[in-house]
Amino acid sequence: MSLDTQAHMFEPLFSTKETNIGLGLTAVFRIVKQNCGLLDVESRPGQGTGVRVLFPAAPAEKVRDEMTPKALLAKGDETILLVEESEIERKLARSILQRHRYRVLEAASSVEALMLTQHYKGIVHLVVSPLVMREIGGRELARRLLSQHPTMKTLFISGYDDETIQHHRINQRFVLRHPYRQSGLVEKVREMLDAA
C-alpha cells in the first residue's frame, strides 16, 4: 500500500476497490482497540503487507476471575431495544446479548426504534442507545418511548468524557463508555435491569 492509502486504511467507508464498502479494517481496528490491543501494519508497494495484532498478556487466573461470576451468570429473558447506527457494532452487541438469552429488538436509528416499538406488543425492559444520534438524540428517544413503556429503563452508550456527560446532566450510572468490552455491556445491562 502507498503511504497515502495507509494513512486512510482504518477510516470507515474507505476502500481502494469499487466493490468494497470499506468496513472490514474499521471493524478489526475497533475490536482490537476494545480489547486493549494494538495493530502494527508494515506495507511497501510491490513487496506486500504484514499486519500484527498485539494483545496484552494476562495471567490465567485473572482471565478466569474476570469472566466469572457477573459476565457468565448475567442471563435473562427480558426484551432489550438495541439502537445503533453502525451495523457492525449493532450486530456484535446483538450477538452477545442473545447469547445471554435476552430478546433483542434492533434498530439502525432512533426513528426506526420508535416505529418498531409501536408495532411491538410485548414489554420493552431496557433501551440501549447512543447518547448522540443523527435524527433524535438518545435522551429524547427515551422520553418518547417511556409513554409506551413506562417501566422501561435506559442505558446510554457514549464516547464523551465524564465532564461532558455531567454537563448534559446525565447520571453516570446510566452510561456505558465507548469503546466497551462485550462483558462490560452484559454486566451493565444486567445492572440496569436489576436496579430498583
C-alpha positions in Angstrom: 0.0 0.0 0.0 1.1 3.5 -0.6 1.7 5.9 2.3 -1.5 7.8 1.4 -3.6 4.5 1.4 -2.0 3.5 4.8 -3.0 6.9 6.2 -6.7 6.2 5.5 -7.0 2.4 5.7 -8.8 2.3 9.1 -11.3 5.0 8.2 -15.0 3.9 7.8 -16.1 3.5 4.1 -12.5 4.0 2.8 -11.6 1.4 0.1 -9.3 1.2 -2.9 -11.8 -1.2 -4.6 -15.1 -0.2 -6.1 -16.8 -3.4 -4.9 -15.8 -2.9 -1.3 -17.8 -0.9 1.3 -14.7 -0.3 3.4 -15.8 -1.5 6.8 -13.6 -4.6 7.3 -10.4 -2.9 8.6 -12.6 -0.4 10.6 -14.3 -3.3 12.4 -10.9 -5.0 13.0 -9.5 -1.8 14.4 -12.4 -1.2 16.8 -12.4 -4.8 18.1 -8.6 -4.7 18.7 -8.9 -1.3 20.5 -11.9 -2.5 22.6 -9.7 -5.4 23.9 -6.8 -3.1 24.6 -4.8 -4.3 21.7 -2.5 -2.7 19.1 -2.4 -3.0 15.3 1.0 -2.8 13.6 1.0 -2.6 9.8 4.0 -2.7 7.5 3.5 -2.3 3.8 5.6 -1.5 0.8 4.3 -1.2 -2.7 5.3 -4.3 -4.7 6.6 -6.1 -1.6 3.4 -6.9 0.3 1.7 -6.1 3.6 2.2 -7.5 7.0 -0.3 -7.0 9.9 0.5 -7.8 13.5 -2.2 -7.8 16.2 -0.9 -7.4 19.7 -2.8 -8.0 22.9 -1.6 -7.6 26.5 -0.9 -10.8 28.3 -2.9 -11.6 31.4 -2.3 -14.3 34.0 -4.7 -17.3 33.5 -6.2 -16.8 37.0 -7.0 -13.1 36.3 -8.8 -14.0 33.0 -10.9 -16.6 34.8 -11.7 -14.1 37.6 -12.8 -11.5 35.1 -15.2 -13.9 33.3 -17.0 -15.0 36.5 -19.3 -14.5 38.0 -21.0 -11.4 36.6 -20.4 -11.8 32.8 -21.2 -15.5 32.7 -24.1 -15.5 35.2 -25.8 -12.4 33.7 -28.6 -14.2 31.8 -32.2 -13.1 31.5 -35.3 -13.3 29.4 -36.0 -9.6 29.2 -36.5 -7.6 26.0 -33.9 -5.1 25.0 -34.3 -2.5 22.4 -30.9 -2.0 20.8 -30.4 1.2 18.8 -27.1 1.5 17.0 -26.4 3.3 13.6 -23.2 1.2 13.0 -24.3 -2.1 11.6 -21.1 -3.9 12.7 -21.4 -2.6 16.3 -25.1 -3.4 16.4 -24.5 -7.0 15.2 -21.8 -7.5 17.8 -23.9 -6.2 20.6 -27.0 -8.2 19.5 -24.9 -11.3 19.3 -23.6 -11.0 22.9 -27.0 -10.1 24.3 -28.7 -13.0 22.5 -26.0 -15.4 23.8 -27.1 -14.3 27.3 -30.7 -15.1 26.4 -32.1 -11.6 26.1 -34.7 -10.9 23.4 -33.3 -8.2 21.2 -35.2 -5.8 19.1 -32.7 -3.9 16.9 -33.0 -0.6 15.1 -30.5 1.3 13.0 -31.8 4.7 14.0 -34.0 6.4 16.6 -36.8 6.8 14.1 -36.7 3.1 13.3 -36.7 2.4 17.0 -39.9 4.4 17.5 -41.7 2.7 14.6 -40.5 -0.8 15.8 -41.9 -0.3 19.3 -45.2 1.0 18.1 -45.8 -2.4 16.5 -44.2 -4.5 19.3 -46.9 -6.0 21.6 -44.6 -7.0 24.4 -42.8 -5.1 27.2 -39.5 -3.4 26.4 -37.5 -3.6 29.6 -34.4 -1.7 28.5 -33.3 0.5 25.6 -29.6 0.6 24.8 -28.8 3.6 22.6 -26.1 6.1 21.8 -26.5 9.4 23.7 -26.0 11.3 20.4 -27.7 10.2 17.2 -28.5 12.0 13.9 -32.3 12.3 13.9 -33.4 12.1 17.5 -30.9 12.0 20.4 -30.8 9.2 23.0 -32.5 11.3 25.8 -35.4 12.4 23.6 -35.8 8.8 22.3 -36.0 7.5 25.8 -38.5 10.2 26.7 -40.8 9.3 23.8 -40.5 5.5 24.5 -41.5 5.9 28.1 -45.0 6.9 27.2 -45.5 3.5 25.6 -43.3 1.5 28.1 -43.5 3.4 31.5 -41.3 0.7 33.3 -38.6 0.8 30.6 -35.0 1.6 31.7 -32.4 3.3 29.6 -28.7 2.7 29.1 -26.8 5.3 27.0 -23.6 4.5 25.1 -21.2 7.4 24.9 -17.7 8.2 24.0 -17.8 11.5 25.8 -15.6 12.2 28.8 -17.1 12.4 32.4 -17.2 16.2 32.4 -19.2 16.4 29.2 -21.6 13.7 30.4 -22.1 15.7 33.6 -22.6 18.9 31.6 -25.5 17.1 29.8 -27.0 16.3 33.2 -26.9 12.6 32.8 -26.2 10.3 35.7 -23.0 8.3 35.0 -24.9 5.2 36.3 -27.0 5.2 33.1 -23.9 5.5 30.8 -21.6 2.8 29.3 -18.5 4.4 28.0 -17.5 3.6 24.4 -15.4 1.7 23.5 -16.6 -1.1 25.8 -15.9 -4.8 26.2 -18.6 -7.3 25.4 -18.6 -8.5 29.0 -18.9 -4.8 30.1 -22.1 -4.5 28.1 -23.6 -7.6 29.5 -22.8 -6.6 33.1 -24.1 -3.1 32.6 -27.3 -4.4 31.1 -27.9 -6.7 34.0 -27.1 -4.0 36.5 -29.6 -1.7 34.8 -32.3 -4.3 34.7 -31.8 -5.3 38.4 -31.7 -1.7 39.6 -34.7 -0.6 41.6 
